[in-house]
């Protein structure tokens, strides 16, 4: 399957997927393994750190004790830091995406 076909399938997936409750769909951003000075970082340097990614889809929000919907604080397009151990990894059209609860999002960051 060509890369263009994978992208088409991935875009179709994004149009049809709706995370449940307070779930967020994130595509992880690849961590840089080389610094701006040209130093190559070992794999161990990035272990146990929060992860960074772009929000692709969000659920409607969790229900409160009275049944009211609690709105999500993250939105599609946000760049977020999230806990390494929170997400569930899924492969779609050759790309890895992550489902995680909004509580696993540590911060929304600027670019």
Backbone torsions as a table, in degrees:
resi	resn	phi	psi	omega
1	UNK	NA	136.5	-177.8
2	UNK	-77.9	161.4	179.4
3	UNK	-62.2	-38.7	179.1
4	UNK	-63.1	-40.6	178.5
5	UNK	-65.4	-41.0	176.6
6	UNK	-60.0	-43.0	179.0
7	UNK	-62.2	-40.4	178.9
8	UNK	-63.7	-44.0	177.9
9	UNK	-64.3	-39.9	-179.7
10	UNK	-65.2	-44.0	178.8
11	UNK	-63.5	-38.1	177.1
12	UNK	-65.0	-41.4	176.4
13	UNK	-57.8	-46.0	-178.9
14	UNK	-62.2	-31.3	179.2
15	UNK	-72.1	-25.9	-172.8
16	UNK	-106.6	-15.5	-176.1
17	UNK	-85.6	138.4	176.0
18	UNK	-136.9	105.0	178.8
19	UNK	-57.8	147.2	-178.9
20	UNK	-84.1	144.7	173.4
21	UNK	53.8	-123.1	-177.9
22	UNK	-99.7	29.3	178.6
23	UNK	-83.6	150.7	180.0
24	UNK	-128.7	137.6	175.1
25	UNK	-101.2	124.0	-175.1
26	UNK	-128.0	141.1	169.6
27	UNK	-104.3	119.2	-176.8
28	UNK	-65.8	143.0	174.5
29	UNK	-91.8	134.8	179.2
30	UNK	-63.6	132.4	178.0
31	UNK	-78.0	140.4	178.0
32	UNK	-73.4	135.8	178.9
33	UNK	-104.9	2.6	179.0
34	UNK	-132.1	135.1	179.3
35	UNK	-79.3	171.2	178.5
36	UNK	-65.4	-17.8	178.0
37	UNK	-90.8	-0.5	178.6
38	UNK	92.4	4.8	177.5
39	UNK	-77.1	133.0	178.0
40	UNK	-90.9	125.0	-178.7
41	UNK	-88.7	136.7	176.6
42	UNK	-73.0	158.2	178.0
43	UNK	-53.5	-36.8	-177.0
44	UNK	-64.4	-21.1	-179.1
45	UNK	-68.6	-25.3	-177.2
46	UNK	-104.4	-0.3	-179.5
47	UNK	-69.9	146.4	177.1
48	UNK	62.0	20.5	173.6
49	UNK	-101.7	157.1	173.9
50	UNK	-60.3	153.6	-179.3
51	UNK	-101.6	159.9	-177.5
52	UNK	-123.5	139.8	177.9
53	UNK	-166.0	171.4	-178.5
54	UNK	-101.8	132.5	178.5
55	UNK	-74.5	125.8	-179.6
56	UNK	-102.5	-30.1	-179.5
57	UNK	-159.2	151.8	178.1
58	UNK	-133.4	151.4	175.7
59	UNK	-77.8	-176.8	-178.6
60	UNK	-80.2	-14.3	-178.4
61	UNK	112.2	160.0	-179.5
62	UNK	-76.7	155.2	175.0
63	UNK	-92.2	136.1	177.2
64	UNK	-79.2	-178.8	-178.1
65	UNK	-62.0	-30.9	180.0
66	UNK	-90.1	5.2	179.1
67	UNK	90.0	-5.1	180.0
68	UNK	-73.9	149.0	-179.6
69	UNK	-81.4	127.5	177.0
70	UNK	-91.9	116.7	-175.0
71	UNK	-63.2	149.8	177.4
72	UNK	-74.6	147.0	177.5
73	UNK	-97.6	-17.0	175.7
74	UNK	-99.0	155.7	179.8
75	UNK	-135.3	164.1	179.0
76	UNK	-57.0	133.3	179.5
77	UNK	99.2	-18.0	179.0
78	UNK	-63.8	143.3	169.8
79	UNK	-95.6	127.3	-174.1
80	UNK	-129.0	155.2	167.0
81	UNK	-102.5	135.2	-178.4
82	UNK	-136.9	158.3	-179.9
83	UNK	-65.1	137.2	-179.0
84	UNK	-62.1	-32.1	-172.4
85	UNK	-97.7	3.1	-177.6
86	UNK	-85.6	-35.6	-168.5
87	UNK	-80.4	157.9	169.8
88	UNK	-107.1	121.5	-176.8
89	UNK	-85.8	136.9	178.4
90	UNK	-136.8	141.3	177.7
91	UNK	-104.6	125.3	-178.8
92	UNK	-129.9	122.5	178.1
93	UNK	49.0	42.5	176.6
94	UNK	80.1	3.4	-180.0
95	UNK	-119.1	140.3	178.4
96	UNK	-88.8	129.1	175.2
97	UNK	-125.8	163.4	-175.2
98	UNK	-127.7	134.8	170.2
99	UNK	-102.6	129.8	177.1
100	UNK	-145.4	156.4	176.8
101	UNK	-75.1	148.6	-179.4
102	UNK	-57.2	-30.8	178.8
103	UNK	-62.7	-20.6	177.4
104	UNK	-81.5	-9.8	175.7
105	UNK	-79.8	121.2	-177.2
106	UNK	-88.1	-32.6	-177.1
107	UNK	-166.0	150.3	166.9
108	UNK	-97.2	130.5	-175.6
109	UNK	-120.3	153.2	175.1
110	UNK	-79.7	168.4	-178.6
111	UNK	-104.1	NA	NA
